[in-house]
Amino acid sequence: MNQLITLTMAKVDESCIIRYKKGNLEVEALIEYKSLAQYLEKEEERENISIYDIFADTKIFSDTKKGLVADNDTLEKLFPNKTEEEMLKEIALHGDAQIPTSYLNEQREKKKDLIINYLTNQTINPQTKHRYTSAMLKDEIDSLKISILPFRNHIKQAEDVFKQLKVKIPIKFDSTIIIIQVESQFSGLIIKPIREFGTVEKQFYDDTGNMHMHIKVPTGRVDETIDFLKDKTKGSVSYHLQKDD
């Protein structure tokens, strides 16, 4: 059974109207926009998030300001054979939320910073073999007027931004393979969290129980990954680097 992820409980004073329309039918609900932002961004974890943590009121209205609840006939036409939970999920995912502009702009800037930081660590100029600074990438993104979506995962957006940058500047993703050997008593501390740094391409155990692993990481995160390995193994990890060509 999946464990529900608890988001910040919905607060009426931080809520906004969200409208859901299909054809000539429309309903409204009251949603807490900060929790909605988390819900939309956590795409991989959505099924484990309680939709009831997002709405300030679980009623579905024909007119929220007047307090008029939508009739069953309208709901059945809009959401045939769906439960209340399924209806609320549909509204959260596909409704038009009247989120304050100031909050949208704030989240957009935060997302842009995450994208720039990701690309700074992940890419290089293939002509010079050097990295772009965050300021240089920001200038290029701004000059191209690349749209940043405030509630979309930053890594997925970074891949789209990269494609647009590539049209104007020489840029490519750069990675390094770290080949490691970890003593058996430390392997359990490494095996899951190491995947947050990159992609495990090979993993096996030798006759003595030591774990061997090849992990591909962004070149900009090599030092961070090695520091993590040294910390978890009390400095006993053996490793060497191999450029990913």
The 8 nearest C-alpha neighbors of each residue, nearest first, counted from 0:
[[1, 2, 3, 47, 46, 4, 48, 49],
 [2, 0, 47, 3, 46, 4, 48, 44],
 [1, 3, 47, 4, 0, 48, 5, 46],
 [2, 4, 47, 48, 49, 5, 1, 46],
 [3, 5, 48, 47, 6, 2, 49, 44],
 [6, 4, 3, 48, 7, 49, 52, 8],
 [5, 7, 8, 52, 34, 4, 53, 48],
 [6, 8, 34, 9, 5, 52, 53, 33],
 [9, 7, 52, 6, 10, 53, 34, 5],
 [8, 10, 55, 31, 53, 52, 54, 7],
 [11, 9, 13, 12, 55, 31, 14, 8],
 [10, 12, 14, 13, 55, 9, 31, 29],
 [11, 13, 10, 14, 31, 15, 9, 55],
 [14, 12, 10, 11, 31, 32, 15, 9],
 [15, 13, 31, 11, 30, 12, 32, 29],
 [14, 16, 30, 29, 97, 98, 31, 17],
 [17, 15, 29, 97, 28, 96, 30, 18],
 [16, 18, 96, 95, 28, 27, 94, 97],
 [19, 17, 27, 95, 94, 26, 96, 16],
 [18, 20, 94, 26, 25, 90, 27, 95],
 [21, 19, 25, 24, 22, 18, 26, 23],
 [22, 20, 24, 23, 25, 77, 19, 26],
 [21, 23, 24, 20, 25, 77, 19, 76],
 [24, 22, 21, 25, 20, 77, 26, 73],
 [23, 25, 21, 22, 20, 26, 73, 77],
 [24, 26, 20, 19, 21, 23, 18, 27],
 [27, 25, 61, 19, 60, 18, 20, 59],
 [28, 26, 18, 60, 17, 59, 61, 19],
 [27, 29, 59, 17, 16, 60, 30, 63],
 [30, 28, 16, 55, 15, 56, 54, 17],
 [29, 31, 54, 14, 55, 15, 32, 53],
 [32, 30, 14, 9, 53, 34, 54, 13],
 [31, 33, 35, 34, 14, 30, 36, 98],
 [34, 32, 36, 35, 31, 37, 13, 7],
 [33, 35, 37, 53, 36, 32, 31, 38],
 [36, 34, 32, 38, 33, 37, 53, 39],
 [35, 37, 33, 39, 34, 38, 150, 32],
 [38, 36, 34, 40, 35, 39, 41, 33],
 [37, 39, 35, 41, 36, 40, 34, 45],
 [40, 38, 36, 37, 41, 150, 35, 42],
 [39, 41, 151, 37, 152, 150, 42, 38],
 [42, 40, 44, 38, 43, 39, 45, 37],
 [41, 43, 45, 40, 44, 39, 38, 152],
 [42, 44, 41, 45, 46, 40, 47, 39],
 [45, 43, 41, 42, 47, 46, 48, 4],
 [46, 44, 48, 47, 42, 43, 41, 38],
 [45, 47, 44, 48, 43, 49, 3, 1],
 [48, 46, 3, 45, 44, 4, 2, 1],
 [47, 49, 4, 3, 45, 46, 50, 5],
 [50, 48, 51, 52, 3, 47, 4, 5],
 [49, 51, 52, 53, 48, 88, 87, 84],
 [50, 52, 49, 53, 54, 57, 84, 55],
 [53, 51, 8, 50, 49, 9, 54, 6],
 [54, 52, 34, 51, 9, 50, 31, 35],
 [53, 55, 30, 56, 31, 51, 9, 29],
 [54, 56, 9, 30, 11, 29, 31, 10],
 [57, 55, 54, 58, 29, 30, 28, 59],
 [56, 58, 54, 59, 55, 51, 28, 87],
 [59, 57, 56, 60, 28, 68, 29, 69],
 [58, 60, 28, 69, 27, 68, 57, 26],
 [61, 59, 68, 69, 27, 62, 63, 67],
 [60, 62, 69, 26, 68, 67, 27, 63],
 [63, 61, 67, 60, 65, 64, 66, 27],
 [62, 64, 66, 60, 65, 27, 67, 61],
 [65, 63, 66, 62, 67, 16, 60, 61],
 [66, 64, 63, 67, 62, 61, 60, 68],
 [65, 67, 63, 64, 62, 68, 60, 61],
 [68, 66, 62, 65, 60, 61, 63, 69],
 [69, 67, 60, 61, 59, 66, 70, 58],
 [70, 68, 61, 60, 59, 67, 73, 71],
 [69, 71, 72, 73, 68, 74, 61, 60],
 [70, 72, 74, 73, 75, 69, 76, 68],
 [71, 73, 75, 74, 70, 76, 69, 77],
 [74, 72, 76, 75, 71, 70, 77, 69],
 [73, 75, 71, 77, 76, 72, 78, 70],
 [74, 76, 79, 78, 72, 73, 77, 71],
 [77, 75, 73, 74, 79, 78, 72, 24],
 [76, 78, 74, 75, 79, 73, 21, 24],
 [77, 79, 75, 81, 74, 76, 86, 80],
 [80, 78, 75, 81, 76, 77, 74, 82],
 [79, 81, 78, 75, 82, 76, 74, 85],
 [82, 80, 79, 78, 85, 86, 83, 75],
 [81, 83, 85, 84, 86, 80, 78, 87],
 [82, 84, 86, 85, 87, 81, 57, 88],
 [83, 85, 87, 82, 86, 88, 50, 51],
 [86, 84, 88, 82, 87, 83, 81, 89],
 [87, 85, 83, 89, 88, 84, 81, 82],
 [86, 88, 90, 84, 89, 85, 91, 83],
 [89, 87, 91, 85, 90, 86, 92, 84],
 [90, 88, 86, 92, 87, 91, 93, 85],
 [89, 91, 94, 87, 93, 88, 92, 19],
 [92, 90, 88, 89, 94, 93, 87, 35],
 [93, 91, 89, 90, 94, 88, 39, 87],
 [94, 92, 90, 91, 89, 95, 19, 88],
 [93, 95, 19, 90, 18, 91, 17, 92],
 [94, 96, 18, 17, 19, 97, 93, 90],
 [97, 95, 17, 98, 16, 94, 18, 15],
 [96, 98, 16, 15, 17, 99, 95, 18],
 [97, 99, 96, 15, 100, 32, 103, 102],
 [100, 98, 102, 101, 103, 97, 15, 32],
 [99, 101, 103, 102, 104, 98, 105, 97],
 [100, 102, 104, 99, 103, 105, 98, 106],
 [101, 103, 105, 100, 104, 99, 106, 98],
 [104, 102, 100, 106, 105, 101, 107, 149],
 [103, 105, 107, 101, 102, 106, 100, 108],
 [104, 106, 102, 108, 103, 107, 101, 109],
 [107, 105, 109, 149, 103, 108, 104, 110],
 [106, 108, 149, 104, 110, 109, 105, 103],
 [107, 109, 111, 105, 110, 106, 104, 112],
 [110, 108, 106, 112, 111, 107, 105, 113],
 [109, 111, 113, 107, 112, 108, 149, 106],
 [110, 112, 108, 114, 113, 109, 107, 115],
 [111, 113, 115, 109, 110, 114, 116, 108],
 [114, 112, 110, 116, 111, 115, 117, 153],
 [115, 113, 111, 117, 157, 112, 116, 153],
 [114, 116, 112, 118, 117, 113, 119, 133],
 [115, 117, 119, 113, 114, 118, 112, 120],
 [116, 118, 114, 120, 115, 119, 121, 113],
 [119, 117, 121, 115, 120, 116, 122, 114],
 [120, 118, 116, 117, 121, 122, 115, 133],
 [121, 119, 219, 118, 117, 122, 116, 217],
 [120, 122, 118, 217, 172, 119, 173, 117],
 [123, 121, 172, 173, 171, 118, 119, 120],
 [122, 124, 130, 129, 171, 170, 125, 128],
 [123, 125, 170, 128, 126, 129, 169, 127],
 [126, 124, 128, 127, 123, 170, 171, 169],
 [125, 127, 124, 128, 169, 129, 170, 123],
 [126, 128, 129, 124, 125, 123, 130, 169],
 [129, 127, 125, 124, 126, 123, 130, 173],
 [130, 128, 127, 123, 124, 131, 125, 126],
 [131, 129, 123, 124, 132, 122, 119, 128],
 [130, 132, 119, 135, 123, 133, 136, 129],
 [131, 133, 135, 134, 130, 119, 136, 137],
 [132, 134, 136, 135, 119, 115, 137, 131],
 [133, 135, 137, 132, 136, 138, 131, 115],
 [136, 134, 138, 132, 137, 133, 131, 139],
 [137, 135, 139, 133, 138, 134, 140, 132],
 [136, 138, 134, 140, 139, 135, 141, 133],
 [139, 137, 141, 135, 136, 140, 142, 134],
 [140, 138, 142, 136, 141, 137, 143, 135],
 [141, 139, 137, 143, 138, 142, 145, 136],
 [142, 140, 144, 138, 139, 143, 137, 145],
 [141, 143, 139, 144, 140, 138, 145, 137],
 [142, 144, 140, 145, 141, 139, 164, 163],
 [145, 143, 141, 142, 140, 146, 139, 147],
 [146, 144, 143, 140, 147, 141, 160, 163],
 [145, 147, 144, 148, 160, 140, 143, 141],
 [148, 146, 107, 149, 145, 111, 110, 156],
 [147, 149, 151, 150, 107, 146, 110, 156],
 [150, 148, 107, 106, 151, 110, 147, 103],
 [151, 149, 40, 36, 148, 39, 152, 37],
 [150, 152, 40, 148, 149, 153, 39, 156],
 [151, 153, 40, 155, 154, 156, 150, 41],
 [152, 154, 156, 114, 155, 157, 151, 110],
 [155, 153, 157, 156, 152, 158, 114, 117],
 [156, 154, 158, 157, 153, 152, 159, 151],
 [155, 157, 153, 159, 158, 154, 160, 152],
 [158, 156, 160, 154, 114, 159, 155, 153],
 [157, 159, 161, 156, 155, 160, 154, 162],
 [160, 158, 156, 162, 161, 157, 163, 155],
 [159, 161, 157, 163, 162, 158, 164, 156],
 [162, 160, 164, 158, 159, 163, 157, 165],
 [163, 161, 165, 159, 160, 164, 158, 166],
 [162, 164, 160, 165, 161, 166, 159, 167],
 [165, 163, 161, 166, 167, 162, 168, 160],
 [164, 166, 162, 168, 167, 163, 170, 161],
 [167, 165, 164, 163, 168, 162, 169, 161],
 [166, 168, 165, 164, 169, 163, 139, 143],
 [167, 169, 165, 170, 164, 166, 124, 139],
 [170, 168, 124, 165, 125, 171, 167, 126],
 [171, 169, 124, 123, 165, 168, 125, 122],
 [172, 170, 122, 123, 173, 125, 124, 169],
 [171, 173, 122, 121, 123, 174, 170, 217],
 [174, 172, 122, 121, 218, 217, 123, 171],
 [173, 175, 217, 218, 216, 243, 215, 172],
 [176, 174, 242, 243, 218, 216, 215, 241],
 [175, 177, 215, 241, 214, 240, 242, 243],
 [178, 176, 240, 214, 213, 239, 179, 241],
 [179, 177, 213, 238, 239, 212, 240, 176],
 [180, 178, 238, 212, 237, 211, 177, 213],
 [179, 181, 211, 237, 210, 236, 238, 212],
 [182, 180, 210, 236, 209, 186, 183, 179],
 [181, 183, 209, 184, 185, 210, 186, 180],
 [182, 184, 209, 186, 208, 185, 210, 181],
 [185, 183, 182, 186, 187, 181, 209, 188],
 [184, 186, 183, 188, 187, 182, 232, 181],
 [187, 185, 189, 183, 188, 184, 190, 181],
 [188, 186, 189, 185, 190, 184, 191, 183],
 [189, 187, 186, 185, 190, 231, 191, 192],
 [190, 188, 186, 187, 193, 191, 192, 185],
 [189, 191, 187, 193, 186, 192, 188, 194],
 [192, 190, 193, 189, 194, 188, 187, 195],
 [193, 191, 194, 195, 189, 190, 188, 196],
 [194, 192, 195, 191, 196, 189, 190, 197],
 [195, 193, 196, 192, 197, 191, 198, 199],
 [194, 196, 193, 192, 197, 191, 198, 224],
 [197, 195, 194, 193, 216, 224, 198, 220],
 [196, 198, 216, 194, 215, 195, 214, 199],
 [199, 197, 215, 214, 200, 194, 216, 196],
 [198, 200, 214, 201, 213, 215, 194, 197],
 [201, 199, 213, 214, 198, 215, 202, 212],
 [200, 202, 213, 212, 199, 203, 214, 211],
 [201, 203, 212, 211, 213, 200, 210, 204],
 [202, 204, 211, 210, 212, 205, 201, 209],
 [205, 203, 210, 209, 208, 211, 206, 202],
 [204, 206, 208, 207, 209, 203, 210, 211],
 [207, 205, 208, 204, 209, 210, 203, 183],
 [208, 206, 205, 209, 204, 183, 182, 210],
 [209, 207, 183, 205, 206, 204, 210, 182],
 [210, 208, 183, 182, 204, 205, 207, 181],
 [209, 211, 204, 181, 180, 203, 183, 186],
 [212, 210, 180, 203, 202, 179, 204, 181],
 [211, 213, 202, 179, 201, 178, 214, 210],
 [212, 214, 178, 201, 200, 177, 199, 176],
 [215, 213, 199, 177, 198, 176, 200, 212],
 [214, 216, 176, 198, 197, 175, 199, 177],
 [215, 217, 197, 174, 175, 196, 218, 176],
 [218, 216, 174, 121, 219, 220, 173, 175],
 [219, 217, 174, 175, 221, 220, 173, 216],
 [218, 220, 120, 217, 221, 121, 222, 119],
 [221, 219, 223, 218, 217, 222, 224, 216],
 [222, 220, 224, 218, 223, 219, 225, 216],
 [223, 221, 225, 224, 220, 226, 219, 218],
 [222, 224, 226, 220, 221, 225, 227, 219],
 [225, 223, 227, 221, 226, 222, 220, 228],
 [224, 226, 228, 222, 227, 223, 229, 221],
 [225, 227, 229, 223, 224, 228, 222, 230],
 [226, 228, 224, 230, 225, 229, 231, 223],
 [229, 227, 225, 231, 230, 226, 232, 224],
 [228, 230, 234, 226, 232, 227, 231, 233],
 [229, 231, 227, 233, 228, 232, 226, 234],
 [230, 232, 228, 229, 233, 227, 188, 189],
 [233, 231, 229, 234, 235, 230, 185, 236],
 [234, 232, 230, 229, 235, 231, 236, 228],
 [233, 235, 229, 232, 236, 230, 228, 231],
 [234, 236, 232, 233, 237, 229, 181, 182],
 [237, 235, 181, 234, 232, 180, 229, 238],
 [238, 236, 180, 179, 235, 181, 239, 178],
 [239, 237, 179, 178, 180, 236, 177, 240],
 [238, 240, 178, 177, 179, 241, 237, 176],
 [241, 239, 177, 176, 178, 242, 175, 238],
 [240, 242, 176, 175, 177, 243, 239, 178],
 [243, 241, 175, 244, 176, 240, 174, 177],
 [242, 244, 175, 174, 176, 241, 173, 215],
 [243, 242, 174, 175, 173, 241, 176, 172]]
